[in-house]
Amino acid sequence: MLLKMVAAVAVTAATALAAQAQELKIGYVNSERILRETNLAKASEAKLQAEFSRREKALLDQEGKLRSAAEKLDKDGPALTETERGRRQRELIEQDRDLQRKRREFNEDVAQRKNEELSAVIEKANKVIKQIYEQEKYDLIVQDAVHASARVDITKKVIDTLNAQKP
């Protein structure tokens, strides 16, 4: 008798858990798509491009001048004295070091600003995700899952909500 009662309670509990599990509302968000497809992310990319395009052009110009000077030295080298050739080589080495330093600084500045801009986009996206979570009564929303069904993918909803907001 006790065994039948324990079995009945177990079946009832299992049935309740199964029913509760079916009511779970889960969503999935693809962060990469958000960073690629939202107007906010595109505006951030354009802002970075505008901010750094002049510096990048100056670096490319400096690289071109350095390349031309190296070619000129190769061409004029046989006609130059040993002292003059050595002086020009040292100048080219110094110019190359300066260019490499500027290139490193440029890359570091771009990376830092890109991280700042991406953080702002991610912060706004997370607010929208939380808003959707609360309004639509989700139990769980995950980002960047290995596999997710299109049925639970709410990325488009997040993108559309972000795109509807004023920048």
N, C-alpha and C positions, 0 to 999 in steps of 0.2 A: 504494500500500500504506500509506504513512504517513498519507495523507488518510483512509483507511478506519479506521485505528487512532484517529486524533484524533476522528473522528465517533463511534466506538464509546465512547470515553471521555466525550465530551460527552453522549451519550444516557444513559449510566450515571449520570453526575453529575446530570443533569436529573431522572432517575427517582428518585434518592436524595433530592434536594431536594424533589421533589413528595411523596414518602412522608413525609419529615420534616415538611413543611408541614401535611400532613393530621393529624399527631399533635399539632399545636399546640393547647393548651388555653387558651382566652381567656374571660375573664369581664368583665361590665360591671356597674357599680353606679351607681344613680341617687341622688346625694347629697340632692337635694331631697326625695325620698320618705323617706329616712332621717330627715331633719330634721322631717318632717311626721308620720310614722307610728310612730316608735318611742316606747315608753313613757318612755324617758329624755328625749326631746325634749319630750314632753307634760308631764312632771314639771317640766322646766326652765321651760317657759312658765307653768305654774301657780305656780311659785316666784317668778318675776318679777312676775306679777300680784299675788300676795300682798304682795310686797316694796314695790311702788310704788302700790298702790291707794289707800292713805291720803293720800299726797302728791298724787295725781291728783285725789282728791275735794276736798282743800283748795284746789287751784288752780281747780277748777270753781266752788267756793263763792265764792272771791275774784272770779272773773270775773262771777258773778251779782250780787254786791254792787256791783261797779264799774258794771255795766250799769244796775242800779237807781238808783245815785247819778247817773249821766249822764241817765237819764230824768227823775229828780226835778229836776235842774238845768234841763233843757229846759222842764219844766212850770212851775217856779218862776221861771225866768229873767226874764220881763217884770216881775215884782213886786220883784225884787232891785235893790239899788243897783249902780252900775257897779263899785264897789270890791268888794262882796260877790260879785258874779258872777265877777269876775276871780280872786278868791281861791279860790273853789270850782273854777273851771276849772283853775287851777294845781294844786290838790290832786288833781283827777282825772287830770291829766297825770302827776303824780308816782306816783300809785297804778298807772296803766297801765304806766309804765316799770318799776316794781317787779314787777308781774305778768309782763311780757314777760321780764324778767331771770330770774325764778323758772321760767317756762315753758322758757326756753332751757336753764337748768341741769338741769331735770327731764329734758328730752329728751336732753341729753348723758349724764346718769347712766343713763338707761334704755338708750341705745345701747351704752354701755360695758359694762354688766352683761349685756346680751343677747349681745354679742360674747364675753364671758367664758364664759357658759353654752353658747353654740354651739360654742366652741372645745373645751370639755370633751366635748360630745357627739361632735364630729368626731374627737377624739383616741381615744375609746373605739371608735367605728365603724372607724377605721383599724386599730386593734389587732385587731378581729374580722376585718376584710378580710385582714389579713396572716396571721391564724391559718387562715382558709379557704384562702388562697393556698398556705400551706405544707402543710396537711393533705391537700388535694385535688390537690396538685401542678399548680397552674396555671402557665402560662408567662407570662401577662400578665393583669392586671386593670386596666381603665380606669374612670375616673369621669367622668360627665357628657359622654358622647360625643354627637355631633350625631344619629347614627342608630345603633341597636343592635338586633339581633335578639333576640326573646324567648328564643331558644335559649341565648344567652350571658348573659342577665340574671340575676344572682345577688342582686339587691337584696332580694328576699323572704327569702332565706337569711340575709342579714346582719341584716335587721330581726328575724327570728325568734330569731336567736342573741342579739342585744342585748336583746330582750324577755325572754329566758329568764334573763338575768343579774340578780342582785340589785342594787338601786340603791346 
